[in-house]
Amino acid sequence: MQQGISIILLASGLSKRTGSDDKLLLPYDDKPLLQQSINLLSALSAFEKILVSTIEKLKHVKVPEEIKVMLNRNPQRGQSESIKLGLKLATGSTYMFMVADQPLLTTDDIMPLIKASRQYKDTIIYPTIDGSPTNPTIFPARFRNELLALTEDRGGRDIRNSNPDSRIPVEVENPDNFLDIDTMKDYYRLFAKEIG
């Protein structure tokens, strides 16, 4: 295991809440939402960058060479499957899990989390908006086995919640940038912000 952060972009979801559309392929700023997240991942400074996605999604995007790709052939198993696949490639001492449906995030939004993880080693770091947790979340390697034990559509929320003495929230400076596109209504909010 190497010292440094492995950033894992989870991009295998079935988009159940957006109906028949694959939300990660919906356009924003002339690019699929997934491409926006890949570009952000590429721009971040990290020991290691990993993308977990499906063959179909990867047909619509360009992935820079420095990003390792892990194919998820069983996305129906839920987010836990993507987490496990990402961890198979991860060799860092810390893991940051990003979701691919936060197209407004910038490097300036992410860096306070990475800095906090360097300051508070061996601690779960996560952003909050008015005290409510959001993504992305950083886990130290000591939680690797617990992450690998996740099942179905369970993310790291349960691990975070069950370790109150090993977590530090970071209140975000730009809450709007953390908009998570879960539904078509959320997607339309992207364009409402531009108009507004």
C-alpha positions as CSV (number, residue, x, y, z in Angstrom):
1,M,0.0,0.0,0.0
2,Q,1.3,3.4,-1.0
3,Q,1.0,6.7,0.9
4,G,-1.5,8.9,-1.0
5,I,-5.1,9.2,-2.0
6,S,-6.8,7.0,-4.5
7,I,-9.8,8.8,-6.0
8,I,-12.5,6.4,-7.2
9,L,-15.2,7.8,-9.5
10,L,-18.3,5.6,-9.3
11,A,-20.2,5.7,-12.6
12,S,-22.1,2.5,-13.1
13,G,-25.6,3.4,-11.8
14,L,-28.8,2.3,-13.6
15,S,-30.5,5.7,-13.2
16,K,-33.7,4.2,-11.8
17,R,-35.0,7.5,-10.6
18,T,-34.7,9.3,-14.0
19,G,-36.8,6.8,-15.8
20,S,-35.5,5.3,-19.1
21,D,-32.8,7.9,-19.5
22,D,-29.2,7.1,-18.5
23,K,-28.7,10.3,-16.4
24,L,-24.9,10.1,-16.7
25,L,-25.2,10.5,-20.5
26,L,-27.5,13.5,-20.3
27,P,-25.9,16.6,-21.8
28,Y,-24.7,19.6,-19.8
29,D,-22.4,22.3,-21.2
30,D,-22.3,20.2,-24.5
31,K,-20.9,17.2,-22.7
32,P,-22.4,14.2,-21.0
33,L,-22.6,14.5,-17.2
34,L,-20.2,11.6,-17.0
35,Q,-17.6,13.5,-19.1
36,Q,-17.9,16.4,-16.7
37,S,-17.0,14.2,-13.8
38,I,-14.2,12.5,-15.7
39,N,-12.7,15.9,-16.5
40,L,-12.9,16.9,-12.9
41,L,-11.2,13.7,-11.8
42,S,-8.4,14.3,-14.4
43,A,-7.9,17.8,-13.0
44,L,-7.4,16.7,-9.4
45,S,-4.0,16.0,-7.9
46,A,-3.9,12.5,-6.5
47,F,-1.7,9.5,-6.1
48,E,-4.1,7.4,-8.2
49,K,-7.3,8.0,-10.2
50,I,-9.8,5.2,-10.9
51,L,-13.0,5.1,-12.9
52,V,-15.6,2.4,-12.4
53,S,-18.2,2.3,-15.2
54,T,-19.9,0.1,-17.8
55,I,-19.0,-0.7,-21.4
56,E,-22.0,1.2,-22.7
57,K,-21.3,4.4,-20.8
58,L,-17.6,4.4,-21.8
59,K,-18.7,4.5,-25.5
60,H,-19.8,8.1,-25.0
61,V,-16.8,9.6,-23.2
62,K,-13.1,10.1,-23.4
63,V,-11.0,8.9,-20.5
64,P,-7.5,10.4,-20.1
65,E,-4.6,7.9,-19.9
66,E,-3.7,8.6,-16.3
67,I,-7.1,7.3,-15.2
68,K,-7.4,3.6,-14.5
69,V,-10.6,2.0,-15.7
70,M,-12.4,-0.9,-14.1
71,L,-15.4,-2.3,-15.9
72,N,-18.6,-3.1,-13.9
73,R,-20.3,-6.0,-15.6
74,N,-22.9,-6.3,-12.8
75,P,-24.3,-2.8,-12.2
76,Q,-27.6,-4.3,-11.0
77,R,-25.9,-5.3,-7.8
78,G,-25.9,-1.7,-6.7
79,Q,-23.3,0.9,-5.6
80,S,-21.6,-1.7,-3.4
81,E,-20.4,-3.5,-6.5
82,S,-18.7,-0.3,-7.9
83,I,-17.1,0.4,-4.5
84,K,-15.6,-3.1,-4.4
85,L,-14.4,-3.0,-8.0
86,G,-12.7,0.4,-7.4
87,L,-11.0,-1.0,-4.3
88,K,-9.6,-3.9,-6.3
89,L,-7.5,-1.4,-8.2
90,A,-6.8,1.1,-5.3
91,T,-3.4,1.0,-3.8
92,G,-3.4,4.2,-1.9
93,S,-3.6,4.7,1.9
94,T,-6.8,6.7,1.6
95,Y,-9.9,6.4,-0.7
96,M,-12.1,9.2,-1.9
97,F,-15.3,8.0,-3.5
98,M,-16.9,10.5,-6.0
99,V,-20.2,10.0,-7.7
100,A,-20.6,11.0,-11.4
101,D,-23.8,13.0,-11.0
102,Q,-22.4,16.2,-9.4
103,P,-21.5,18.1,-12.6
104,L,-21.0,21.5,-10.9
105,L,-18.2,20.4,-8.6
106,T,-14.8,22.0,-9.1
107,T,-11.3,21.3,-7.8
108,D,-11.8,24.2,-5.4
109,D,-14.8,22.3,-3.9
110,I,-12.8,19.1,-3.5
111,M,-9.4,20.4,-2.2
112,P,-10.7,21.3,1.3
113,L,-11.7,17.6,1.8
114,I,-8.3,16.3,0.6
115,K,-6.5,18.8,2.8
116,A,-8.6,17.7,5.8
117,S,-7.8,14.1,5.1
118,R,-4.1,14.9,5.2
119,Q,-4.5,16.8,8.4
120,Y,-6.7,14.3,10.2
121,K,-5.2,11.0,9.0
122,D,-7.1,7.8,9.7
123,T,-10.4,9.6,9.8
124,I,-13.5,9.6,7.6
125,I,-13.9,13.0,5.9
126,Y,-17.1,14.2,4.3
127,P,-18.7,17.5,3.2
128,T,-21.9,18.8,4.7
129,I,-24.5,21.4,3.7
130,D,-26.1,23.0,6.7
131,G,-25.0,20.0,8.7
132,S,-26.4,17.4,6.2
133,P,-23.8,15.0,4.7
134,T,-23.3,14.9,0.9
135,N,-20.6,13.5,-1.5
136,P,-17.7,12.9,-2.0
137,T,-16.5,11.0,1.0
138,I,-12.9,10.0,2.0
139,F,-12.2,6.8,3.9
140,P,-8.8,5.8,5.4
141,A,-7.6,2.3,4.4
142,R,-8.4,0.8,7.8
143,F,-12.0,0.8,6.6
144,R,-11.2,-1.2,3.5
145,N,-12.6,-4.5,4.8
146,E,-15.8,-2.9,5.9
147,L,-16.2,-1.3,2.5
148,L,-15.6,-4.6,0.8
149,A,-18.3,-6.1,2.9
150,L,-21.0,-3.7,1.7
151,T,-23.9,-5.3,-0.2
152,E,-26.6,-4.2,-2.7
153,D,-27.1,-0.4,-3.1
154,R,-25.4,0.4,0.3
155,G,-22.7,3.0,0.0
156,G,-20.4,4.1,2.8
157,R,-23.1,5.9,4.7
158,D,-23.6,3.1,7.2
159,I,-19.9,2.9,7.9
160,R,-19.7,6.7,8.4
161,N,-22.7,6.7,10.7
162,S,-21.5,3.8,12.9
163,N,-18.1,5.5,13.5
164,P,-18.9,8.9,15.1
165,D,-15.5,9.1,16.8
166,S,-13.7,8.5,13.5
167,R,-15.3,11.1,11.3
168,I,-15.0,14.8,10.6
169,P,-17.5,16.9,8.6
170,V,-16.4,19.8,6.4
171,E,-19.0,22.4,5.8
172,V,-18.9,23.4,2.1
173,E,-18.4,27.0,0.9
174,N,-20.5,26.6,-2.3
175,P,-23.5,24.4,-1.6
176,D,-25.0,24.8,-5.1
177,N,-21.9,23.1,-6.6
178,F,-22.8,19.9,-4.7
179,L,-26.1,19.5,-6.6
180,D,-26.7,15.7,-7.0
181,I,-28.7,14.7,-10.1
182,D,-30.9,12.0,-8.8
183,T,-34.1,12.8,-10.8
184,M,-35.0,14.6,-14.0
185,K,-36.2,17.5,-11.8
186,D,-32.7,17.8,-10.4
187,Y,-31.4,17.8,-14.0
188,Y,-33.6,20.6,-15.0
189,R,-32.4,22.6,-12.0
190,L,-29.0,22.8,-13.7
191,F,-30.5,24.9,-16.5
192,A,-32.7,26.9,-14.1
193,K,-29.5,28.0,-12.3
194,E,-28.0,29.2,-15.6
195,I,-31.2,31.3,-16.4
196,G,-31.3,32.6,-12.8
